[in-house]
Amino acid sequence: MVTARLSLEDAKEKGWLLDGYPRSSAQAESLEKLNVRPDIYVVLDVPDEILIDRCVGRRLDPETRKIYHVKNFPPETEEIKARLITRPDDTEEKVKARLDIYKKNAEAILSTYSNIMVKIDGNRSKEVVFKEIDSLLSQVQRDEVKLVKSVPESGSRSSQASVSQDKWRGIPTRLNNIPHSREIRNYFYDDVLQATQRAVNDGRTRLRVDINIPELNPEMDVYRIGTLMELVRVIALSFSDDGKHVKVCVQGSMGKGALAGMPLQLAGTRNILEFMDWGDYGAKGTFIKIGSIGEQEVSEEDDMFILVAPQNAVGNCIIDDLKAMTVAAGSRPVILINPRLKDLPGSSGIMQTMGRDKRLEYAASFESCYFFRLLYYAGTQYPIMGALRMSYPYRYELYKRVDQPSGTEKYVILSTFSEKPSTDDVNDAFMGKPRNGAKKASGFWGFLSSVF
């Protein structure tokens, strides 16, 4: 019945929405076999006790068939109140039984739709929940329109839908295998690029990208500067293809005399950028230029700026140069790739405190358009326990890595957040139970206190 209805022309042209279906893995698999797949899978997340209260408190007017609630939506008059009845399936016992069935079925369906699932906090007013869902669906529609415009006219509608559904394929596996395969690198380059393009197209001008896979984690001995340079090149070339003049900036030496120097992570980066292959059509030198960080680097012909891993060094702060540059850039986009803008102590080990609040406030003024971090067991970098991902304009998504009986692995979504979750938020999601807010984080995710 469902597939027959979705095969009608109005559903094909205008789209469709399924409420409460599929309810089992068999139904989900049946839809998959028929190539019926949604663009987004929305789950309203509400605590059990609230759901039970909502159902047990419902009342039915047998004359008008209108539904009321004894607390949330009481009847308008005493006359109506007197004739209200409780529906047979709205007892606490039956509601709990239905919840148990729902949880089992939802868990079975999750593997099919985990890469398109978005959890919405349903324990809020209906107006707030509606607004958030409406925003999500509007973004899906905008992405679909952009995608259709980018597909050649000869492409069929089914092929366009297929591209849309596959625009994000889920988190790749075996991320601790070093070096990363070309496929994995390209996956992340494309993931970052799409999020950055959406943010810039929406008029965002102060952006940051934080991606922390092993080859882009300077705290690991497998850190690969070439992967960072390739990511920067992909972003710069994409925007230059749209006719934008892009300046790629790497900070120079900071300090004077014997104190002059730069972070080891960036040593030689400028030379690598200068001698990289920037394509056959001469993008570098025309649409793409290489520079450093500072007000003097901003010229009228620049349309946007990509700053490569700007960071403070011991005894030296990049914030002043960065701030002067963004002021000079005005309304033009400034994108920070893997910035590290926390204050560092001087060579004597003493943290500079004068103006620290202002520096941290400025660092926090950049909006995250992409975030990806692998999560490990406390104090280690193996095995991978999960991942946290955010791609503008969507929510932060928390995933758990699950080993399969076949020897493979997959990432299963646990929860979503409107803002970057705290260590306690991550703990709550993984442990599945509330934690004492006053208790210091420990165990699997305790090490994240220093990361988040």
N, C-alpha and C positions, 0 to 999 in steps of 0.2 A: 504493500500500500504506500509506504513512504517513498520508495524508489519510483513508483509509478507517478506519484504527485510531483516529484522533483524533475521528472522527465518532460513535464509540460513546458510550453514555450515561455510563459510568464516567469517561471522559476529560473529558466536558463538566461533570460534577458535581465531580470531585475535582481536575481539572487534569492537566497532563501535563509530561513532561520529555523532550526530544530530546537524545541524546548523539551528537555528531559529525554531525549533520544539521541544516540543509542544508549540503552541501559545495561547492556551486557557485552562481553567481548565478542560473542557470536554476531550480534547485530553490527558492531563496529567493523568486524572483519568482512561481513557481507557488504557493507557500504564501500569498503576499500576495494573489494573485488570488482565492484561495479564502477570504480573510479569516481565515486562520490565522496569528496573530501572538503571540509570547510576551510576557510582561510584563517579562522581563529576559533579556539575552543575556550569559552568563558565558564569559569566555575565560581559560583557565589559561595564564599567561605564564611560560615556562621557557626558559632559554638553550639554543641548539642543541646545544652540547657535552654538556649534562646529559641532554637527550632522547636523544641518540645513545648515551650511556653506559647509560641505562636500558634501551634496546631491545637493544643489542648484548650486554649482560650478562644478558639473560633466558635462562632454561633451562626446558624442558618435561619433566615426568615422563610418559613415554608410557603408564604403567600407570594413574595416577590422574588424568592431564590437568591436574595442578596446576602453576601457574607459580611459578618461583623466580627469584632474582637472585643472581649470584655474590658480590656485595658487600652489597647492601641487604636481601636476604631469602634467605640460604643454606639449603640443605636440612638437615633435622634429623639425618640419619644419613649415614654413609659409604656405606651400601648404596644409599640414594636418590641420593646424589651420583654414584655410579658409573653409574647408568642414565640420567642426564639427557642431553637432546639439545638442540641449538640449532635453532630453527625456521627454515625456509628464508628467510623474509622478515625475519629479524633480523640480517642482515649489515650492516656499516657502509655499504656502497655502496647497498643498497636503502633503508636508513633515510634517508640523505641525499636520495635521489630522492623518497621520500615527503614529506619536509619541504619540498622545493622545490614540489611540487604543492600541498601544504597552504597554503603562503604565498601562492601565486597565487590560490587559491580564497578564502582568508580575506580578501584584499584586495578581491576582487570582491563578497563578501557584506557587507563593512563598511558600504557606503553604505546598505544596507537597514536595518541594525540599529544604526547609530552612536549614535542617541539613547537606546538602552536598553542599550548595552554596558557591562559592568563587567569590568575586567581584574583578575585575582587572581594574586598572586605564587605560582606553583606550585612554586618551588624552596625549599620548606619542608617540615616534617613533614606527613604526611597528616592528623594530628590538628588541626594549626593551620589547614591549608587547609580542612578540613571545617567547622571552627568558623566560619570567616569566611563561607563559602558559606551555611551554615545560618543565620547572622545576617542575611545579605542576603535570603534567601528568606522568612525569618520576617517581615522588615519589609515585603516585597512583599505578603505575606498579610495583615498588619495593615492596610496601606493599602487593600487590596481590600475588607476587611470594613467599614472606615469609609466607603468609597465606596459600597458597596452599601446601607448604612444610610441614606446621604444621598440616594439615588435614590428617587423616588416608586414606590409599589408597582405602579403601572400600567406602569412601565418593564420592557421585556423583558430577558431575560438577555443577549441579544446587544447591546442598547444599553448595558447596564451594562459589559460587557466593552470596548465601544468607548470609553466614557468613561475607563475605567482605562488603556487603551493610550495615550490621547491626553493623559493628565494632564501630561506634559511633551513639548512638541512639538519640542524641539531649539532651538538658539540662533537667534534671528531674524537676518536679514541686513540689509545696508546700515545698519549702526549708526553710520557716520560721516556719514550724512545728517542735517543739523540744520536745523530742530528735529525731534526724534523724532516719529514718527506716534503718534496715540493708541493704535493697536494695539500698538506696541512698548512704550510706557509701561505699558499694562495688562498686557502679558505679564510684565514684570519685577515689577510690583506683586504679581501673583498668584504668581509664582515665589518671591518673598521671603516672602509671607504663608504659603504652604503649608509652607515649611521652618520658619518661626517657630512655627506652630501645632504641628507635630510635636514640636519641641523642648520647648515649654511643656507639651504633653500628656504628654511623657515625664518631666516633673518637673524639667527643667533650669531653673535660676533666675538664672544670670548669663550673659547671652547678648550676642553682638554680630553686627551685620549690616554687611558691607562690600560695597558695590556701586559700581562705578566705570565706568559707561557715560559717554559724553561729557557729557551734561546733569547728571550727578551728580559730575563731576570738577572740584573747585574750582581745579585748576591749569590748566584750559582756559578760553579766553575764551567758550565756549558754555555755561558752567555756568549752571544754571537753578534758583534756589531754590524755584520753584513745583513742580518735579518732586519735590524732596525732601519738601516739605510734603504733596503728594498721596500719596506713599508712606506717610508717617506716618499720614495720615488713613485710608487703606485698612486699615492694621494695627490702629489704634485702634478703628475702627468695627466691624471683624470681631470683636474680642474683646468689645467692649461688647454686640454682638448676642447673645453667649453669656451675658450677664448680669454681666460683670465690670466693676468700676469701674476705669477706666484713667486714670492721670495722665500727661499729655504734658508733658515738662519741657525747657526751654531755659535754658542758663546765662545768668545776668545779668552785669552789669558786674563786672570783677575789678580789684583794686588800689584805691588811695585817692588822692584829690586829683588832682594833675596826671598821676598814673600810672594813673588809672582808665580802663577801656575794655574792649572785647570784640573777639573776632576779627571781621574784616570780613565773613567768610562768614556770620556769624549776625546781622549788623545788621538790625534790623527783623523778625526771624523771629517774635518773640513777638506782634507786632501782626498779622502775616499769619495766624498760628494763631487768634488771637482772632476775626478777621473772616471766616475761611473758612466755606464752606457745610458744615455738619456734619449735613445731612439734615433731613427734615421732622418727625421725631418727637422732637426736642429732646434728642438724645444729649449734646450739649455742655451742661455745667452740671449734668447728672444722673449719667450713666454716664461721661462724659469731662470731665476738668478740665485746665486749663492751669496750669502752675507753673514754677518754676525748679529749679536743682540745689542740693541741700543737705539736711541732716538735718531742717530745719524744715519741709520740704515733705511729709514722710511723715506721713500720718494713718491712723487705724485703718480707715477705710472704703475705703482704696485697696487694690485687689487686685493691681495690677501697675503698672509704671512704664516709659514709653518715653522715652528721653533722646535728643534731637535733636542729632547731631553734636557731642558734648562734646569740647572740645579745649583744649590749653594755648595761652596767648598769650605774647608776648614779655615776659619778666620775671614772669609769673604762671602758676601751676599749678592746674589744676582738680582734680587727684587727691585732695587732702585733702577737698574738699567732696563729691566723688563717693564716696569711701570712707565718709565719715560717713553719707551717704544710704543706701548699700547695707547698712551695718550696721543702720541703723534699719529698713530694709525687711525684714530677717530672711529668711525662706524665700520671700517673694513675688518673682516674676520681675522682674528689671531688664534691659531690652533697650536696648543702645546702637546707634543707627543712624549708621553712618559715623563712628565715633569717630576722633580723631587725638590719641593720648595720648603720643606721643613727647616727650621733653624738648626745650625750645627754649632757645637762649641768651638772656641778658638783653640789654637795650638796648646794653650795652657790648660785646656780642659774646662774652661769657664764659659758658660753660655751667656751670650750677649742678651741683655734684657731690654735695653733702651729701644723703644719703638717696636718691640716684638709683636705686640697685639695688632698694630697697624699692618705689619708685614704678613702676618698670618691671615688677617682679614682680606688683604689684597689677594693672596694666594687662593683663598676660598672663593673669590669672586668669579673664577672661571667655571663655567658650567660643564659638567661631564656629559659628553656625547657618546662615549663608548668606555665600557669598563669590563675587563675580564681578568679574573684571578683564580688560579687553582688553589684548592684547599687541601692541606696535608695534616697528618697526625702531629700532635703537639711536639715542637722542637725538631721535626724532621722534614725532609723533602721527598719522602717516599713511604708508603704508596700514596697515590692521589686518592683523597676521600670524596672530593666533590669539586664544584666550581661555582663561582658567582659571576653572572653576566648581565650587562645592561647595554642595550642598543637604542639610541635616541629614536623616537620619543617614548619608548616603551619602559616598562617597570624593570626593576632589578629582579633577576631570576636566580633562585638558589637551587642547585642540582646536587644530587647524590650519585656517586659512581657505583654501579652495581655489576658484580661479576656474574656472568651467565654460565649455566651448566656446560655449554658448548666450549667454554674457554675464552669466549669473547667478553666484551664489556659494553655497557651503555650508561648514559646519564639520564636519570629520572628526576623530573622537577619536583621539588618539595614545597616551595612557597614563592611568592612574589612580594615585592616591597615597593612602595612609591618613592622611598628614599633609600640611600645606601644603608643596609642593615648594620646594626652594631654587633659586637661579638656575642652579646646575650641573645640578640635576635637569631643569629645563626645557631647558637646552642639550642635555643628553644625548638627551632625547626628540625634539627637533627635528632635531638633527644625525645621529641614528641611530648614534652611535659614542661610546665612552667618552671622557671628557675628563680631562686632568691636573688632579687635585684641587688642586695647588699653584698652578696657572695662574689668573690673574685672568680673570674672565669678560669676554668681548669679543664683537664682532660683533652679530648680530641681537638677542641677549637681554642684552647686557652692561649696558644701562641698568637692568635689573631689580635689580641689586645694591642700589640705593637704595630700591627699592620693597618687596622681600620682606624 
